Amino acid sequence: MDLIDGLKAFVATAQTGSFTEAAERLGVSNRLTSKYVAQLEERIGARLLQRTTRQVGLTPTGQELLMRASVLLDEFDDMLGSVSEESKGLTGLLRISAPVTFGEIYITGFLSRFSERHPGLSIDLRLTDSFVDLATDGFDLAFRIGLPDVATLKARKLGEITSFLVASPEYLAEKGTPKTLEDLHHHICVIDTNRRGYGKWVFMDEQGQTTFTPSRNLMVNSARIAKDWAIDGRGIALCPDFVLQEDIEKGRLIKLLANYKAPTQPISAVYLTGNVVPRKVRALIDFAVEDFELHG
């Protein structure tokens, strides 16, 4: 067994949790993938995977090897790509995580543009609003809103988003337009529960920071649906700007309480710390910075 093939089989199996999915990713047979992992375990002298009838999990030794092997394989691919005269583009697989709504609105288009520039690269985008552990879950990079709170991650800031209170013209005609935060107590509030601290809406005004506790009339874990409910006249919503622009321009939504500014939040590309950042990850981050300036 070639050691690199064994490590690739192990990493793919660990990341997918399945010999079958790992084999599909590697373009080899299920049997060969399982054989490579078994031979790697024999060579190391320790079990790396816990096999059950339904899934494959990592042993403590496997968890440690996964972190190191992923970095090693990235460095190996990076080395080959940088010295090969025939290599004119990026190859291999990039696994990326992003929040659902922001991913659907921006990241999918951005990755389409990136993929067009690097057709030899395979991209696996997973949209989720749940926290993902880049090392354990096998992601090369994640796009996140807000500051990263994990010491093992580095972040490259791409830009900022802010949020606005909005409502439809029909709702305001029927219920009236609030002039102060206190007026919101007399209105229906649409709450996006994906927001950090969604139970408190934080704003800045001339006196400094102030908060408002919205009544929990309508709650949903989606900024897009919160916006849609506001358009439908269900209430007043606090939504990030990337879901609002078109609807505000077309008059379907109206910004409220201009004197109260929601704090901005950074949009960042985050990746694992290490001595070497893989070439494909560096290329993706650099492209993201450039692309966000044009389309963000």
C-alpha positions, 0 to 999 in steps of 0.5 A, spaced: 500 500 500 502 507 498 502 511 504 499 517 501 493 512 498 492 510 505 492 516 508 487 519 503 482 513 504 482 514 511 481 522 511 475 521 506 472 515 510 473 519 516 470 526 513 464 522 510 463 517 515 462 512 510 467 507 506 462 508 500 462 515 500 469 515 501 470 511 495 466 515 491 470 521 492 476 518 491 474 514 485 476 507 487 472 501 489 469 500 496 473 494 497 479 498 496 478 503 500 476 499 506 483 495 504 487 501 504 484 503 511 485 496 514 493 496 511 494 503 514 491 501 521 496 495 521 502 499 519 500 504 525 499 498 530 492 502 532 485 502 530 483 508 527 476 507 525 470 504 529 466 500 524 458 499 526 453 497 521 450 504 520 456 508 520 464 509 521 466 513 527 473 515 529 477 513 535 482 517 539 488 515 535 484 516 529 482 523 531 489 525 532 491 522 525 485 526 522 488 533 524 495 531 522 493 527 515 489 533 513 494 538 513 500 533 510 495 531 504 494 539 503 501 540 503 503 534 499 498 537 494 500 544 494 507 541 493 506 538 487 501 543 484 507 548 485 512 544 482 509 541 476 510 545 470 503 542 467 499 544 473 496 551 470 490 551 475 488 548 482 486 541 483 483 536 489 477 537 493 475 544 497 470 542 502 466 549 505 461 551 510 457 557 510 450 559 513 444 557 509 441 564 507 448 568 506 450 562 502 444 561 498 444 569 496 452 570 495 456 564 497 453 560 491 454 565 486 461 567 488 463 559 488 460 559 481 465 564 479 471 561 483 469 554 479 469 557 472 476 560 474 479 553 476 475 548 473 480 542 475 478 543 482 472 540 486 468 544 490 463 541 496 459 546 499 455 545 505 450 550 507 448 549 515 446 554 520 449 549 525 456 550 528 461 546 524 468 544 527 473 545 521 478 539 523 473 534 526 468 535 520 473 535 515 472 542 512 478 547 509 474 553 510 468 556 512 464 563 511 461 566 518 458 572 520 461 575 526 467 574 530 470 567 530 470 564 538 475 559 537 482 560 538 485 555 533 481 559 527 484 564 523 480 569 520 480 574 513 475 579 514 471 580 507 466 585 509 461 587 514 453 587 514 448 591 518 441 590 520 435 594 519 428 594 522 423 594 516 416 593 515 411 593 509 408 599 506 401 596 507 403 594 515 405 601 516 398 604 513 394 599 518 398 599 524 402 606 524 409 608 523 414 607 530 418 613 531 422 610 537 424 604 540 418 604 545 413 604 540 415 597 538 411 595 544 405 596 540 407 592 534 408 585 532 415 583 531 418 578 527 424 575 530 430 571 526 432 566 531 439 565 528 441 572 530 446 571 536 442 574 542 436 574 538 432 576 544 435 582 545 435 587 539 441 592 540 442 599 537 446 605 537 443 612 538 446 619 540 446 616 547 450 610 546 448 603 546 441 601 547 437 595 547 429 593 546 426 586 548 421 584 542 415 581 543 416 574 541 410 574 536 413 570 530 419 567 530 423 563 525 430 561 524 431 564 517 433 571 515 430 570 509 423 568 511 423 573 517 424 578 511 418 575 507 413 575 513 415 582 513 413 583 506 407 579 507 405 585 512 406 580 518 410 585 522 416 589 523 423 585 522 430 586 524 434 583 518 441 583 515 442 588 509 444 582 504 437 579 504 433 586 504 436 590 498 432 588 492 425 589 496 427 596 499 429 598 492 422 596 489 418 599 495 416 592 498 419 594 505 421 600 508 426 602 513 424 604 520 427 608 525 433 611 522 436 614 528 437 607 531 443 603 528 444 596 529 452 594 530 455 592 524 458 584 524 464 582 520 463 577 514 470 573 514 473 567 511 475 562 517 480 557 516 485 552 521 491 555 524 498 552 521 504 553 518 502 552 511 495 554 508 494 550 502 494 553 495 487 552 494 485 555 500 489 561 499 487 562 492 479 561 495 480 567 500 484 571 495 478 571 490 473 572 496 476 578 498 476 581 490 469 578 489 466 581 495 469 588 493 465 587 486 459 583 488 458 584 496 
